[in-house]
Amino acid sequence: MASGVKPRVKVPKKAAAGDAITIKTLISHKMESGQRKGKDGNIIPRSIINRFTCDFNGQNVIDVTLEPAISTNPYVEFEATVPEAGEFKFTWYDDDGDVYETAKKIAIG
């Protein structure tokens, strides 16, 4: 497991049914490409977030494949339509098999 990995998400607390909202996500992750050498001269193993998904009430909203050229601490911003009150579930997948998750609820009002 990569150390210091911290997902952060910003979702409005309320929206009107049918509104498009902006969702902002950031995950703290060093993102090593696997092409650099460490102080000992050995290649540092690749360690990147390679996939990001967001689901709303069990339905997929976005599914993104991330490649080694992605920057450290990847930021993803996107719009989603909110048909009803519910919960967004955010998932980041790491090369080493680790999965980082967080969720945010949104109310209709």
C-alpha positions as a Markdown table, in Angstrom:
| # | Residue | x | y | z |
|---|---|---|---|---|
| 1 | Met | 0.0 | 0.0 | 0.0 |
| 2 | Ala | 1.3 | 3.4 | -0.9 |
| 3 | Ser | 1.9 | 5.6 | 2.1 |
| 4 | Gly | 0.1 | 8.9 | 2.6 |
| 5 | Val | -2.7 | 8.3 | 0.1 |
| 6 | Lys | -5.7 | 10.5 | 0.9 |
| 7 | Pro | -8.8 | 10.9 | -1.3 |
| 8 | Arg | -10.7 | 14.2 | -1.1 |
| 9 | Val | -14.0 | 14.9 | -2.8 |
| 10 | Lys | -16.2 | 18.0 | -3.1 |
| 11 | Val | -19.9 | 17.4 | -3.8 |
| 12 | Pro | -22.7 | 19.9 | -3.1 |
| 13 | Lys | -24.8 | 19.0 | -0.1 |
| 14 | Lys | -28.1 | 19.7 | -2.0 |
| 15 | Ala | -29.3 | 20.0 | -5.6 |
| 16 | Ala | -32.7 | 20.2 | -7.4 |
| 17 | Ala | -33.8 | 17.0 | -9.1 |
| 18 | Gly | -32.4 | 16.9 | -12.6 |
| 19 | Asp | -29.6 | 19.5 | -11.9 |
| 20 | Ala | -26.1 | 19.0 | -13.3 |
| 21 | Ile | -23.6 | 19.5 | -10.5 |
| 22 | Thr | -19.8 | 19.8 | -10.6 |
| 23 | Ile | -17.9 | 17.2 | -8.6 |
| 24 | Lys | -14.2 | 17.8 | -7.8 |
| 25 | Thr | -11.9 | 15.0 | -6.7 |
| 26 | Leu | -8.2 | 14.8 | -5.7 |
| 27 | Ile | -6.2 | 12.0 | -4.3 |
| 28 | Ser | -2.8 | 12.5 | -2.6 |
| 29 | His | -0.5 | 9.9 | -4.3 |
| 30 | Lys | 3.1 | 10.2 | -5.3 |
| 31 | Met | 2.6 | 8.5 | -8.7 |
| 32 | Glu | 5.9 | 6.8 | -9.6 |
| 33 | Ser | 6.2 | 6.0 | -13.4 |
| 34 | Gly | 8.6 | 3.1 | -13.0 |
| 35 | Gln | 11.2 | 4.8 | -15.2 |
| 36 | Arg | 13.3 | 6.6 | -12.6 |
| 37 | Lys | 16.2 | 5.2 | -10.6 |
| 38 | Gly | 16.5 | 5.5 | -6.8 |
| 39 | Lys | 19.6 | 6.6 | -4.9 |
| 40 | Asp | 20.8 | 3.0 | -4.9 |
| 41 | Gly | 20.7 | 2.9 | -8.7 |
| 42 | Asn | 17.8 | 0.5 | -8.9 |
| 43 | Ile | 14.6 | 1.3 | -10.8 |
| 44 | Ile | 11.8 | 2.6 | -8.6 |
| 45 | Pro | 8.8 | 0.3 | -9.2 |
| 46 | Arg | 5.8 | 1.8 | -11.0 |
| 47 | Ser | 3.1 | 2.9 | -8.6 |
| 48 | Ile | 0.2 | 4.9 | -10.1 |
| 49 | Ile | -3.5 | 5.3 | -9.7 |
| 50 | Asn | -4.5 | 3.5 | -12.9 |
| 51 | Arg | -8.3 | 3.8 | -12.7 |
| 52 | Phe | -11.0 | 6.1 | -11.2 |
| 53 | Thr | -14.7 | 5.4 | -11.0 |
| 54 | Cys | -17.7 | 7.2 | -9.6 |
| 55 | Asp | -21.1 | 5.6 | -9.1 |
| 56 | Phe | -24.4 | 7.2 | -8.0 |
| 57 | Asn | -26.8 | 4.9 | -6.2 |
| 58 | Gly | -25.1 | 1.9 | -7.8 |
| 59 | Gln | -25.1 | 3.3 | -11.4 |
| 60 | Asn | -21.8 | 4.2 | -13.1 |
| 61 | Val | -21.3 | 8.0 | -13.7 |
| 62 | Ile | -17.7 | 8.0 | -14.8 |
| 63 | Asp | -14.9 | 5.4 | -15.4 |
| 64 | Val | -11.5 | 6.8 | -16.3 |
| 65 | Thr | -8.3 | 4.9 | -17.1 |
| 66 | Leu | -5.2 | 6.8 | -16.0 |
| 67 | Glu | -1.8 | 6.3 | -17.6 |
| 68 | Pro | 1.7 | 6.8 | -16.3 |
| 69 | Ala | 1.9 | 10.3 | -17.6 |
| 70 | Ile | -0.7 | 11.5 | -15.1 |
| 71 | Ser | 0.6 | 13.9 | -12.6 |
| 72 | Thr | 1.2 | 13.4 | -8.9 |
| 73 | Asn | -2.0 | 13.9 | -6.8 |
| 74 | Pro | -4.4 | 13.4 | -9.7 |
| 75 | Tyr | -7.3 | 15.8 | -9.9 |
| 76 | Val | -10.5 | 14.9 | -11.7 |
| 77 | Glu | -13.4 | 17.3 | -12.1 |
| 78 | Phe | -16.6 | 16.4 | -13.9 |
| 79 | Glu | -20.4 | 17.1 | -14.1 |
| 80 | Ala | -23.1 | 14.7 | -13.1 |
| 81 | Thr | -26.9 | 14.9 | -13.3 |
| 82 | Val | -28.7 | 14.2 | -10.0 |
| 83 | Pro | -32.1 | 12.6 | -10.6 |
| 84 | Glu | -32.8 | 11.9 | -6.9 |
| 85 | Ala | -31.3 | 12.0 | -3.4 |
| 86 | Gly | -28.5 | 9.5 | -3.0 |
| 87 | Glu | -24.9 | 8.7 | -2.5 |
| 88 | Phe | -21.9 | 9.1 | -4.8 |
| 89 | Lys | -19.2 | 6.4 | -4.3 |
| 90 | Phe | -15.7 | 7.2 | -5.5 |
| 91 | Thr | -13.1 | 4.6 | -6.1 |
| 92 | Trp | -9.4 | 4.8 | -7.0 |
| 93 | Tyr | -7.4 | 1.7 | -8.1 |
| 94 | Asp | -3.7 | 1.5 | -7.5 |
| 95 | Asp | -1.2 | -0.6 | -9.5 |
| 96 | Asp | -0.3 | -2.6 | -6.4 |
| 97 | Gly | -3.9 | -3.8 | -6.1 |
| 98 | Asp | -4.9 | -1.3 | -3.4 |
| 99 | Val | -8.3 | 0.3 | -3.7 |
| 100 | Tyr | -9.2 | 3.7 | -2.1 |
| 101 | Glu | -12.8 | 4.6 | -1.5 |
| 102 | Thr | -14.9 | 7.4 | -0.2 |
| 103 | Ala | -18.6 | 8.4 | -0.5 |
| 104 | Lys | -20.6 | 11.6 | -0.3 |
| 105 | Lys | -24.4 | 12.0 | 0.0 |
| 106 | Ile | -26.5 | 14.6 | -1.7 |
| 107 | Ala | -30.0 | 15.7 | -0.9 |
| 108 | Ile | -32.7 | 17.0 | -3.2 |
| 109 | Gly | -34.0 | 20.4 | -2.1 |
